[in-house]
Amino acid sequence: MNLVAMFARRVLVAGATLLMASVLLFAALRVLPGDPAAMPVLPADATAEEVEEVRRARGFDRSLPAEYAAWLGGVLSGDFGRSEHLGRPVAALLAEAVPATVELALVAMAIAAVLGLSGGVLLFVLRAEGGRAEGRAAISEIGTTLLLSVPEFLWAVLFILVFGVALEALPFTGRLDADVARPVVSGFLLLDTLLVGDVAAFLSAARHMVLPALALGVVVAPPVMRVLRAALVDVYRSDYIHQARLRGLSETRVLLGYALHNAALPMLPVLGVQFGFLVGGSLLVEVLFAYPGMGALMVGAVRNGDLPVIQGAGLVYCALVLTVGSLLGARLVPR
Amino acid sequence: MADISRRGLVGVLAAAGVPITAAAGAAAARLRDGARIGWPSDVPSWDPQFRFVPDAQPIYKMVFDQPLDQDARQALVPGLVTAWEMAADGLSLEVELRDGVVFHDGSPMTSADFRWSFLERIRAGHKVDTAHSWRKVVAIETPSATRAVMRFASPAPTAPAWLAFLGSFVVPKAYMERVGLDGFGAKPVGTGPYRLVDYQANARIVLECHEAYWGPRPSLRRITVEIIRDGAARVAAVQSGQVDLTVAVPVREVQRLDGMAALSAELNAITRVTLLQVRHDAGFADPNIRLAAHHAIDKVALSRVFTNEVGVPLSVPATPGTAGFLDGFTFPHDPNIAIELLARSGHSVAAPARIRMATTRGQFPGDYDMARAIVAMWRTVGIEAALEVIEFARYFALNRGNRLPEATLYSFDNATGDPEIGAGTLLNPLLPFSPWKDMALGQKVLDLVDAAGEPDEVARIAAWRAVTREAVETGACMPLLQSVQTVVRRKALSYRPYGNGWVLPQTMDWI
């Protein structure tokens, strides 16, 4: 299959998945008990007639398929509707929140890759070989299992308590210190601070990013470590590794110069799959760190019963996960 | 291989640059001419008339001013209006506006802005909540730049109270017309003591002192409001010094935080009322069951456990010191009366009356735990309640769809203390907000709303008090406690507590 055909197939599959997700999202929100027209878009002393007026104006009196078709038509033309609670276009809210979450996710992925790479090598080095070093291998196995078992929000709480409260080493609320002005260019704060040449703001943003990104990255790293370890074990059975050893190269050079290069490739699709979990996990982590991304937007929308925002944010989540999963899972790994 | 594990790995890990040591030196540097506030929610919009959100009121009051204000004990005091007089028939209200007030853009505030805020923009079709509170306004005459006369379609004795209540802020007519609603939302302009200099939704609000403010200049020149939704995160933030003051922390944390050297933590009773919203039908159609449910609730115990005895147990849906409060009236806690009432309807612990109950979780301090305690109290007398947790938004959806269960735990805010705004909203059968639809009591409420022009203020209040008492005695309303507000701050930061729950940075100072 040539590249163009593969790309087209991927796009079709992603499109179909997105469409199904949108149907599920829309239907699930409408079948929940309660009246969407009676959500808090009106004050407490609104009359029954005013509720009915909202129902007609919002199109809630139409059939479900007709309502869905109208919503989907709007989305396809870039109109995600208007937030019932905030009174602003959903697209504008998403445009503010998405860069923050993507930036956080990218930093978290970088941390996960670094931890996964170094941890994978560590696991490989500590692996049991013919009955030797079984204790170390068991300890490393328990270590990765522990990392896997603790959810990101618990890591978040732990990091806040240790690095934020006990050591007072790192900030854990928002994206900038109170006395630092926020440059607004692209919404990607690290990038924006560099674009305007504000080093102090960059350092402040970077420090605020450490703990939430670490909380997300730590959870994503263990599967990467395990895949890398398995790949290294596999690669070490190859002839070229034997040849390298026979040539008298040091074990460090064999590992870092020869084996790691090939063994690292299977990490990419794993990172792609893990990105979905990472973005999903960012919901709670963003709330805990008061980080103004998609998570904060989504949680606020759920609390306020803001259907247009929930639908729009849910769809963007799906699109993000599909895009990154496809990129890392297919495009970067020639198979 | 062993060599790799010792030397090589050090190199790999060093290259990886494990980011634990990323930075040192926390962001705890306090700004002596400013303060950082940890607040649990964002403003829904920078149009202060758009939505009635009690938690947003203190933020709005930094940027905008109200015609009338409230002092710390909820008495009406001058704001942008320096003098006001309600006509004897309740059909008009004459106000004298403060002279020399300017908006943040330098333009003067006049009666044209007052007229725009409370009449013209509503007629222009702006979807603002104030369209409801000011629906009786038919005209606002502006004989001069500092005088205005509001005229009402029917008597509006609560108009002065509304001028100091939710949403009633003065916004600039010319600026709003020039930039439009979206433009105003992006860059709001008010007359308040602070002007907005940076806003990132769901994250932070940065405000700086309004140099030309008409009132006392705030001591703190720069205020940064960090939006921190999670209660535990707010506790951590104030404990670590990342914010200087925060509110709505769990009640159980107050004592611990107050014991810390640098912090002061307080529980303040405020004008919100924690109550049970009650249906008149389904499992509560029988008055014996409703009254038994009310008699079975030990409000003193609820106050002790959930508010450290700060929240006053209530028998009417109004707090002490407000006009709707009934001195000397007590609805007794007596499980024996509850058992007797239930027995009359054929119920007992062995054959309990079955109802459903709803509660939010985390909407106000201790809500879910309080609901569970009530369910346990009911079980001991013969009422079995199935407890359901709902989101705050779902509460509105179910309520307006008339689908709330028999009892719902709710915190009702009526900072004005006026019983017409309190009981008149809670028990009005024509409003979707009220789950009580029985017209025997409902008609009496409607009669009072219609006859709001009672010229004698004492008689008007007395009539509302009588209806409120009847509602409680017939089981149409089950008030529980005065709600409490938790405030944690650095000891050196002073603030003025308000009975209505406002926490205003313009009253703060470092001492």
Interface residues (C-beta under 8 A of the other chain):
Chain A: P33 G34 D35 P36 A37 A38 M39 P40 L42 P43 A44 D45 A46 T47 A48 V51 H85 L86 G87 R88 L93 E96 A97 I111 V114 L115 L117 S118 V121 L122 V125 L126 E129 V157 I160 L161 G164 V165 E168 A169 L170 P171 F172 T173 G174 R175 L176 D177 A178 D179 A181 R182 L203 S204 A206 R207 V210 L214 S250 E251 T252 L255 L256 V287 L288 F289 A290 Y291 P292 A296 L297 V299 G300 V302 R303 N304 G305 D306
Chain B: M1 D3 I4 S5 R7 G8 L9 G11 V12 L13 A16 G17 V18 P19 I20 A22 A23 A24 G25 A26 A27 A28 A29 L31 G34 R36 G38 D42 P44 S45 D47 F50 R51 F52 K127 D129 H132 S133 L181 D182 G185 D198 Q200 A201 N202 A203 R204 V206 R222 T224 E226 I227 I228 R229 D230 A232 A233 A236 A237 Q239 S240 G241 Q242 V243 E391 F392 A393 R394 F396 A397 L398 N399 R400 G401 R403 T425 N428 L430 L431 P432 F433
